[in-house]
């Protein structure tokens, strides 16, 4: 289940975000977290079953387009469909919007084959 990021989950979110190749540097990671906290057009969601095992971050680039900026799953929970489930849940949550990947998330999203246009 997708839940909205709250400051109480900051350490967990930073840990998951640090698995993204471009977020290895602590200063870059802190900058990214700050972006999600202060910019209303950037939203961070966590995937929670029993524990928080994944994260998906998006940017609302226009009124009807949402771009996936970050997607990460705890390494010990990979290959279980969590990433695909997060993308599908995001599409359900924002069914009125076109969901697209950015350059960093495109490879994973294509592999999942999950993105559809509204109305399909």
DSSP file (Angstrom, degrees, kcal/mol; ACC not computed):
  #  RESIDUE AA STRUCTURE BP1 BP2  ACC     N-H-->O    O-->H-N    N-H-->O    O-->H-N    TCO  KAPPA ALPHA  PHI   PSI    X-CA   Y-CA   Z-CA
    1    1 A X              0   0    0      0, 0.0    47,-2.7     0, 0.0     2,-0.4   0.000 360.0 360.0 360.0 134.5    0.0    0.0    0.0
    2    2 A X  E     -A   47   0A   0     45,-0.2     2,-0.4    43,-0.1    45,-0.2  -0.644 360.0-177.0 -80.1 133.5    1.3    3.5   -0.9
    3    3 A X  E     -A   46   0A   0     43,-2.6    43,-3.0    -2,-0.4     2,-0.1  -0.974  30.6-105.9-127.5 147.1    1.5    6.0    1.9
    4    4 A X  E     -A   45   0A   0     -2,-0.4    41,-0.2    41,-0.2     2,-0.1  -0.435  43.0-102.1 -69.4 143.1    2.5    9.6    1.7
    5    5 A X        -     0   0    0     39,-2.6     2,-0.3    -2,-0.1    -1,-0.1  -0.384  39.4-172.1 -63.6 139.1    5.9   10.5    3.1
    6    6 A X    >   -     0   0    0     -2,-0.1     3,-2.3    -3,-0.1     4,-0.1  -0.942  38.0-111.1-128.8 154.7    6.0   12.1    6.5
    7    7 A X  G >  S+     0   0    0     -2,-0.3     3,-1.9     1,-0.3     4,-0.2   0.795 114.8  68.5 -55.0 -30.5    9.0   13.6    8.3
    8    8 A X  G 3  S+     0   0    0      1,-0.3    -1,-0.3     2,-0.1     3,-0.3   0.733  99.2  50.9 -62.5 -21.5    8.9   10.7   10.8
    9    9 A X  G <> S+     0   0    0     -3,-2.3     4,-2.9     1,-0.2    -1,-0.3   0.228  76.4 114.6 -98.0  13.3    9.9    8.4    8.0
   10   10 A X  H <> S+     0   0    0     -3,-1.9     4,-2.9     1,-0.2     5,-0.2   0.886  75.1  46.5 -55.5 -47.5   12.9   10.5    6.9
   11   11 A X  H  > S+     0   0    0     -3,-0.3     4,-2.2    -4,-0.2    -1,-0.2   0.908 115.1  46.7 -65.1 -41.3   15.6    8.0    7.8
   12   12 A X  H  > S+     0   0    0      2,-0.2     4,-2.4     1,-0.2     5,-0.2   0.934 114.1  48.4 -63.9 -45.7   13.8    5.1    6.1
   13   13 A X  H  X S+     0   0    0     -4,-2.9     4,-2.9     1,-0.2    -2,-0.2   0.912 111.5  49.3 -62.5 -43.4   13.2    7.2    3.1
   14   14 A X  H  X S+     0   0    0     -4,-2.9     4,-1.9    -5,-0.2    -1,-0.2   0.899 110.1  52.1 -63.4 -39.7   16.8    8.4    2.9
   15   15 A X  H  < S+     0   0    0     -4,-2.2     4,-0.3    -5,-0.2    -2,-0.2   0.931 113.7  42.6 -61.3 -46.1   18.0    4.8    3.2
   16   16 A X  H >< S+     0   0    0     -4,-2.4     3,-1.4     1,-0.2     4,-0.2   0.905 113.3  52.3 -67.3 -41.5   15.7    3.7    0.3
   17   17 A X  H >< S+     0   0    0     -4,-2.9     3,-1.9     1,-0.3    -1,-0.2   0.822  97.0  68.0 -64.1 -30.6   16.6    6.7   -1.8
   18   18 A X  T 3< S+     0   0    0     -4,-1.9    -1,-0.3     1,-0.3    -2,-0.2   0.645  86.5  69.2 -67.1 -12.7   20.3    6.0   -1.3
   19   19 A X  T <  S+     0   0    0     -3,-1.4     2,-0.3    -4,-0.3    -1,-0.3   0.644  77.1  98.3 -77.7 -13.9   19.9    2.9   -3.5
   20   20 A X  S X  S-     0   0    0     -3,-1.9     3,-2.1    -4,-0.2    52,-0.1  -0.583  83.3-127.7 -72.7 134.3   19.3    5.1   -6.5
   21   21 A X  G >  S+     0   0    0     -2,-0.3     3,-0.7     1,-0.3    -1,-0.1   0.831 107.0  47.5 -53.7 -37.2   22.5    5.4   -8.5
   22   22 A X  G 3  S+     0   0    0      1,-0.2    -1,-0.3     2,-0.1     3,-0.2   0.415 105.2  61.6 -86.2   3.4   22.4    9.3   -8.5
   23   23 A X  G <   +     0   0    0     -3,-2.1    -1,-0.2    -6,-0.2    -2,-0.2   0.094  66.8 105.3-116.2  22.4   21.7    9.6   -4.8
   24   24 A X    <   +     0   0    0     -3,-0.7     2,-0.3    -5,-0.1    -1,-0.1   0.857  60.8  83.4 -71.3 -35.7   24.8    7.9   -3.4
   25   25 A X  S  > S-     0   0    0     -3,-0.2     4,-2.6     1,-0.1     5,-0.2  -0.542  77.8-139.0 -74.2 130.2   26.4   11.2   -2.2
   26   26 A X  H  > S+     0   0    0     -2,-0.3     4,-2.5     1,-0.2     5,-0.2   0.859 102.0  51.1 -60.1 -38.9   25.0   12.4    1.2
   27   27 A X  H  > S+     0   0    0      2,-0.2     4,-2.1     1,-0.2    -1,-0.2   0.912 112.2  46.4 -66.5 -41.2   24.8   16.0    0.1
   28   28 A X  H  > S+     0   0    0      2,-0.2     4,-2.4     1,-0.2    -2,-0.2   0.903 112.5  51.4 -64.9 -41.4   22.8   15.1   -3.0
   29   29 A X  H  X S+     0   0    0     -4,-2.6     4,-2.4     2,-0.2    -2,-0.2   0.917 110.8  47.0 -61.9 -45.5   20.6   12.8   -1.0
   30   30 A X  H  X S+     0   0    0     -4,-2.5     4,-2.3     1,-0.2    -1,-0.2   0.883 111.2  52.4 -64.0 -38.8   19.8   15.6    1.6
   31   31 A X  H  X S+     0   0    0     -4,-2.1     4,-2.0     2,-0.2    -2,-0.2   0.903 109.8  48.8 -63.4 -42.4   19.1   18.0   -1.3
   32   32 A X  H  X S+     0   0    0     -4,-2.4     4,-2.0     2,-0.2    -2,-0.2   0.920 110.6  50.1 -64.9 -44.6   16.7   15.5   -2.9
   33   33 A X  H  X S+     0   0    0     -4,-2.4     4,-1.8     1,-0.2    -2,-0.2   0.914 109.8  51.4 -60.4 -42.2   14.9   15.0    0.5
   34   34 A X  H  X S+     0   0    0     -4,-2.3     4,-2.4     1,-0.2     5,-0.3   0.898 105.4  56.2 -61.5 -40.4   14.6   18.7    0.9
   35   35 A X  H  X S+     0   0    0     -4,-2.0     4,-2.1     1,-0.2     7,-0.3   0.926 109.1  46.3 -56.7 -46.3   13.1   19.0   -2.6
   36   36 A X  H  < S+     0   0    0     -4,-2.0    -1,-0.2     1,-0.2    -2,-0.2   0.829 114.5  48.8 -66.1 -31.5   10.4   16.6   -1.6
   37   37 A X  H  < S+     0   0    0     -4,-1.8    -2,-0.2    -5,-0.2    -1,-0.2   0.825 122.6  27.6 -79.0 -32.1    9.7   18.3    1.7
   38   38 A X  H  < S+     0   0    0     -4,-2.4     2,-0.7    -5,-0.1    -2,-0.2   0.705 104.2  75.3-106.5 -21.7    9.5   21.9    0.4
   39   39 A X    ><  -     0   0    0     -4,-2.1     3,-1.8    -5,-0.3    -1,-0.1  -0.834  59.7-158.9-100.7 115.1    8.2   21.7   -3.2
   40   40 A X  T 3  S+     0   0    0     -2,-0.7    -1,-0.1     1,-0.3    -4,-0.0   0.712  91.3  62.9 -63.9 -21.1    4.5   20.9   -3.5
   41   41 A X  T 3  S+     0   0    0     18,-0.1    19,-3.2    20,-0.0     2,-0.5   0.576  95.6  70.1 -82.3  -6.9    5.0   19.7   -7.1
   42   42 A X  E <   - B   0  59A   0     -3,-1.8     2,-0.4    -7,-0.3    17,-0.2  -0.945  66.2-178.7-109.7 126.8    7.3   16.9   -5.8
   43   43 A X  E     - B   0  58A   0     15,-2.5    15,-3.1    -2,-0.5     2,-0.4  -0.983  12.6-156.0-130.0 140.4    5.7   14.1   -3.8
   44   44 A X  E     - B   0  57A   0     -2,-0.4   -39,-2.6    13,-0.2     2,-0.4  -0.934   9.9-171.5-116.3 134.3    7.2   11.1   -2.1
   45   45 A X  E     -AB   4  56A   0     11,-2.7    11,-2.5    -2,-0.4     2,-0.3  -0.944   9.5-149.4-124.7 146.9    5.3    7.8   -1.3
   46   46 A X  E     -AB   3  55A   0    -43,-3.0   -43,-2.6    -2,-0.4     2,-0.6  -0.878  14.6-131.1-113.5 148.6    6.4    4.8    0.7
   47   47 A X  E     -AB   2  54A   0      7,-2.7     6,-2.3    -2,-0.3     7,-1.1  -0.884  29.8-176.6-100.7 122.1    5.3    1.2    0.1
   48   48 A X  E     + B   0  52A   0    -47,-2.7     4,-0.2    -2,-0.6    -2,-0.0  -0.972  25.7 145.2-127.1 123.3    4.2   -0.5    3.3
   49   49 A X  S    S-     0   0    0      2,-2.1     3,-0.1    -2,-0.5    -1,-0.1   0.434  96.0 -32.7-106.1-101.8    3.1   -4.0    3.8
   50   50 A X  S    S+     0   0    0      1,-0.1     2,-0.3    -2,-0.0    -2,-0.0   0.857 142.2  16.0 -81.8 -41.7    4.3   -5.1    7.3
   51   51 A X  S    S-     0   0    0     -4,-0.0    -2,-2.1     0, 0.0     2,-0.7  -0.760  96.1 -91.3-120.6 169.2    7.3   -2.9    7.0
   52   52 A X  E     +B   48   0A   0     -2,-0.3    -4,-0.2    -4,-0.2     3,-0.1  -0.763  52.5 160.0 -82.1 118.8    8.3   -0.1    4.6
   53   53 A X  E     +     0   0A   0     -6,-2.3    21,-3.0    -2,-0.7     2,-0.3   0.488  52.4  28.1-120.9  -7.9   10.1   -1.8    1.8
   54   54 A X  E     -BC  47  73A   0     -7,-1.1    -7,-2.7    19,-0.2     2,-0.3  -0.956  52.8-154.6-152.8 170.0    9.9    0.7   -1.1
   55   55 A X  E     -BC  46  72A   0     17,-2.6    17,-2.5    -2,-0.3     2,-0.4  -0.996   4.3-173.4-147.9 141.5    9.7    4.3   -2.2
   56   56 A X  E     -BC  45  71A   0    -11,-2.5   -11,-2.7    -2,-0.3     2,-0.4  -0.982   8.4-165.9-139.0 129.4    8.5    6.1   -5.3
   57   57 A X  E     -BC  44  70A   0     13,-2.7    12,-2.5    -2,-0.4    13,-1.7  -0.937   9.2-175.4-118.8 137.5    8.9    9.8   -5.8
   58   58 A X  E     -BC  43  68A   0    -15,-3.1   -15,-2.5    -2,-0.4     2,-0.4  -0.885  17.8-148.8-130.9 158.7    7.1   11.9   -8.4
   59   59 A X  E     -BC  42  67A   0      8,-2.4     8,-3.1    -2,-0.3     2,-1.1  -0.998  19.0-135.6-125.7 131.2    7.0   15.4   -9.8
   60   60 A X  E     + C   0  66A   0    -19,-3.2     6,-0.2    -2,-0.4     3,-0.1  -0.752  27.2 177.4 -82.5 102.3    3.8   17.0  -11.2
   61   61 A X  E     -     0   0A   0      4,-1.2     2,-0.3    -2,-1.1    -1,-0.2   0.720  65.0  -9.0 -85.2 -21.1    5.3   18.5  -14.4
   62   62 A X  E >  S- C   0  65A   0      3,-1.5     3,-0.5    -3,-0.1    -1,-0.1  -0.917  87.9 -79.0-157.0-176.9    1.9   19.8  -15.6
   63   63 A X  T 3  S+     0   0    0     -2,-0.3     3,-0.0     1,-0.2    -2,-0.0   0.811 129.7  23.4 -61.7 -29.8   -1.8   19.6  -14.7
   64   64 A X  T 3  S+     0   0    0     33,-0.1    34,-3.1     1,-0.0     2,-0.4   0.273 109.7  79.5-123.2  12.8   -2.1   16.2  -16.4
   65   65 A X  E <   -Cd  62  98A   0     -3,-0.5    -3,-1.5    32,-0.2    -4,-1.2  -0.985  48.4-174.8-128.5 133.4    1.4   14.8  -16.4
   66   66 A X  E     -Cd  60  99A   0     32,-3.0    34,-3.0    -2,-0.4     2,-0.5  -0.989  11.3-155.9-124.4 127.2    3.2   13.1  -13.5
   67   67 A X  E     -Cd  59 100A   0     -8,-3.1    -8,-2.4    -2,-0.4     2,-0.7  -0.913  15.8-130.9-112.2 129.0    6.9   12.1  -13.9
   68   68 A X  E     +Cd  58 101A   0     32,-3.3    34,-1.3    -2,-0.5    37,-0.3  -0.664  29.7 172.9 -77.6 114.7    8.5    9.3  -11.8
   69   69 A X  E     +     0   0A   0    -12,-2.5     2,-0.3    -2,-0.7   -11,-0.2   0.824  63.8  14.6 -90.3 -38.1   11.7   10.8  -10.4
   70   70 A X  E     +C   57   0A   0    -13,-1.7   -13,-2.7    35,-0.1     2,-0.3  -0.994  54.2 174.4-141.3 143.1   12.8    8.0   -8.0
   71   71 A X  E     +C   56   0A   0     -2,-0.3     2,-0.3   -15,-0.2   -15,-0.2  -0.926  15.6 162.8-149.0 128.1   11.8    4.4   -7.5
   72   72 A X  E     -C   55   0A   0    -17,-2.5   -17,-2.6    -2,-0.3     2,-0.4  -1.000  18.8-165.0-150.0 141.6   13.6    2.1   -5.0
   73   73 A X  E     -C   54   0A   0     -2,-0.3   -19,-0.2   -19,-0.2     5,-0.1  -0.986  39.8 -99.3-127.2 138.4   13.0   -1.2   -3.2
   74   74 A X    >   -     0   0    0    -21,-3.0     3,-2.7    -2,-0.4     4,-0.3  -0.328  36.4-125.1 -51.9 129.5   15.0   -2.5   -0.3
   75   75 A X  G >  S+     0   0    0      1,-0.3     3,-1.1     2,-0.2    -1,-0.1   0.807 109.4  57.7 -53.3 -32.8   17.5   -5.0   -1.8
   76   76 A X  G 3  S+     0   0    0      1,-0.2    -1,-0.3   -23,-0.0    -2,-0.1   0.563 110.3  45.0 -76.5  -5.1   16.2   -7.8    0.5
   77   77 A X  G X  S+     0   0    0     -3,-2.7     3,-0.5   -24,-0.2     5,-0.4   0.215  87.0 120.7-118.5  12.3   12.7   -7.4   -0.9
   78   78 A X  T <   +     0   0    0     -3,-1.1    -3,-0.0    -4,-0.3    -4,-0.0  -0.267  61.0  37.0 -75.8 165.9   13.6   -7.1   -4.6
   79   79 A X  T 3  S+     0   0    0      1,-0.1    -1,-0.2    -2,-0.0    -4,-0.0   0.732  89.5 100.7  64.8  25.3   12.2   -9.5   -7.3
   80   80 A X  S <  S-     0   0    0     -3,-0.5    -2,-0.1     0, 0.0    -1,-0.1   0.277  99.8-103.5-119.1   7.3    8.9   -9.7   -5.5
   81   81 A X  S  > S+     0   0    0      3,-0.0     4,-2.3     4,-0.0     5,-0.1   0.598  81.6 128.8  84.1  10.9    6.9   -7.3   -7.7
   82   82 A X  H  > S+     0   0    0     -5,-0.4     4,-2.5     2,-0.2     5,-0.2   0.920  72.3  50.0 -67.5 -43.3    7.0   -4.3   -5.2
   83   83 A X  H  > S+     0   0    0      1,-0.2     4,-2.0     2,-0.2    -1,-0.2   0.935 113.6  45.4 -59.8 -47.0    8.3   -1.9   -7.8
   84   84 A X  H  > S+     0   0    0      1,-0.2     4,-2.6     2,-0.2    -1,-0.2   0.904 111.9  52.7 -62.8 -41.8    5.7   -2.8  -10.3
   85   85 A X  H  X S+     0   0    0     -4,-2.3     4,-2.6     1,-0.2    -1,-0.2   0.881 107.7  51.9 -62.2 -38.8    3.0   -2.7   -7.5
   86   86 A X  H  X S+     0   0    0     -4,-2.5     4,-2.4     2,-0.2    -1,-0.2   0.925 110.7  47.2 -64.2 -43.7    4.1    0.8   -6.6
   87   87 A X  H  X S+     0   0    0     -4,-2.0     4,-2.3     2,-0.2    -2,-0.2   0.925 113.5  48.0 -63.9 -44.2    3.8    2.0  -10.2
   88   88 A X  H  X S+     0   0    0     -4,-2.6     4,-2.1     2,-0.2    -2,-0.2   0.910 112.4  48.9 -62.3 -42.8    0.4    0.4  -10.5
   89   89 A X  H  X S+     0   0    0     -4,-2.6     4,-2.5     2,-0.2    -1,-0.2   0.883 110.2  51.9 -64.8 -38.0   -0.8    1.9   -7.2
   90   90 A X  H  X S+     0   0    0     -4,-2.4     4,-2.0     2,-0.2    -1,-0.2   0.911 109.0  50.2 -63.6 -42.5    0.5    5.3   -8.3
   91   91 A X  H  < S+     0   0    0     -4,-2.3     6,-0.2     1,-0.2    -2,-0.2   0.888 111.6  48.1 -63.9 -38.8   -1.4    5.0  -11.6
   92   92 A X  H >< S+     0   0    0     -4,-2.1     3,-1.0     1,-0.2    -2,-0.2   0.914 111.1  50.5 -66.1 -42.3   -4.6    4.1   -9.7
   93   93 A X  H 3< S+     0   0    0     -4,-2.5    -2,-0.2     1,-0.3    -1,-0.2   0.848 123.9  30.1 -63.2 -35.5   -4.1    7.1   -7.3
   94   94 A X  T >< S+     0   0    0     -4,-2.0     3,-2.0    -5,-0.2    -1,-0.3  -0.435  73.3 150.3-122.2  55.6   -3.6    9.5  -10.2
   95   95 A X  T <  S+     0   0    0     -3,-1.0    24,-0.2     1,-0.3    -1,-0.1   0.704  70.0  60.6 -63.2 -21.2   -5.8    7.8  -12.9
   96   96 A X  T 3  S+     0   0    0     -3,-0.1     2,-0.3    -4,-0.1    -1,-0.3   0.433  98.7  72.5 -86.5   1.0   -6.6   11.2  -14.5
   97   97 A X  S <  S-     0   0    0     -3,-2.0     2,-0.6    -6,-0.2   -32,-0.2  -0.824  82.0-117.8-118.5 154.7   -2.9   11.8  -15.2
   98   98 A X  E     -d   65   0A   0    -34,-3.1   -32,-3.0    -2,-0.3     2,-0.6  -0.806  31.1-150.9 -85.2 125.4   -0.3   10.5  -17.7
   99   99 A X  E     +d   66   0A   0     -2,-0.6     2,-0.3    17,-0.5   -32,-0.2  -0.887  21.3 174.1-102.8 123.6    2.5    8.9  -15.7
  100  100 A X  E     -d   67   0A   0    -34,-3.0   -32,-3.3    -2,-0.6     2,-0.2  -0.909  25.8-123.9-127.1 154.1    5.9    9.0  -17.3
  101  101 A X  E     -d   68   0A   0     -2,-0.3     2,-0.2   -34,-0.2   -32,-0.1  -0.538  20.1-132.8 -87.5 162.0    9.4    8.0  -16.2
  102  102 A X     >  -     0   0    0    -34,-1.3     4,-1.6    -2,-0.2     3,-0.4  -0.427  42.6 -85.2 -96.7-175.0   12.4   10.3  -16.2
  103  103 A X  T  4 S+     0   0    0      1,-0.2     4,-0.5     2,-0.2   -34,-0.1   0.852 128.9  49.6 -61.4 -34.8   15.8    9.2  -17.6
  104  104 A X  T  4 S+     0   0    0      1,-0.2     4,-0.3     2,-0.1    -1,-0.2   0.787 119.3  35.0 -76.4 -27.6   16.8    7.5  -14.4
  105  105 A X  T  > S+     0   0    0     -3,-0.4     4,-2.4   -37,-0.3     5,-0.2   0.545  92.3  90.4-103.6  -8.5   13.6    5.5  -13.9
  106  106 A X  H  X S+     0   0    0     -4,-1.6     4,-2.9     1,-0.2     5,-0.2   0.882  84.0  53.8 -58.7 -43.6   12.8    4.7  -17.6
  107  107 A X  H  > S+     0   0    0     -4,-0.5     4,-1.9     1,-0.2    -1,-0.2   0.922 112.9  42.6 -59.4 -45.9   14.8    1.4  -17.7
  108  108 A X  H  > S+     0   0    0     -4,-0.3     4,-2.0     2,-0.2    -1,-0.2   0.927 114.6  50.1 -66.5 -44.5   13.0    0.0  -14.7
  109  109 A X  H  X>S+     0   0    0     -4,-2.4     4,-1.9     1,-0.2     5,-0.9   0.901 110.8  49.6 -62.9 -42.0    9.6    1.2  -15.8
  110  110 A X  H  <5S+     0   0    0     -4,-2.9    -1,-0.2     1,-0.2    -2,-0.2   0.909 109.0  52.9 -62.6 -41.5   10.1   -0.3  -19.3
  111  111 A X  H  <5S+     0   0    0     -4,-1.9    -1,-0.2    -5,-0.2    -2,-0.2   0.879 111.3  46.3 -61.6 -38.3   11.1   -3.6  -17.8
  112  112 A X  H  <5S-     0   0    0     -4,-2.0    -1,-0.2    -5,-0.1    -2,-0.2   0.819  93.2-149.5 -72.7 -31.4    7.9   -3.7  -15.7
  113  113 A X  T  <5 +     0   0    0     -4,-1.9    -3,-0.2    -5,-0.2    -4,-0.1   0.904  53.0 130.5  62.4  42.0    5.8   -2.7  -18.7
  114  114 A X      < +     0   0    0     -5,-0.9     2,-0.3     2,-0.0    -4,-0.1   0.684  27.9 101.2-103.4 -20.1    3.4   -0.9  -16.3
  115  115 A X        +     0   0    0     -6,-0.3     2,-0.3   -17,-0.0   -27,-0.1  -0.517  41.7 169.5 -81.0 133.0    2.7    2.5  -17.7
  116  116 A X        -     0   0    0     -2,-0.3   -17,-0.5   -17,-0.0     2,-0.2  -0.931  35.0-110.5-131.9 155.8   -0.5    3.1  -19.6
  117  117 A X    >   -     0   0    0     -2,-0.3     3,-1.8     1,-0.1   -19,-0.1  -0.564  50.6 -85.9 -80.7 151.6   -2.2    6.2  -20.8
  118  118 A X  T 3  S+     0   0    0      1,-0.2    -1,-0.1    -2,-0.2   -22,-0.1  -0.291 115.5  26.6 -56.7 141.3   -5.4    7.3  -19.1
  119  119 A X  T 3         0   0    0    -24,-0.2    -1,-0.2    -3,-0.1   -23,-0.0   0.391 360.0 360.0  87.2  -3.3   -8.5    5.6  -20.5
  120  120 A X    <         0   0    0     -3,-1.8    -2,-0.1     0, 0.0    -1,-0.0   0.457 360.0 360.0 -86.6 360.0   -6.6    2.5  -21.8
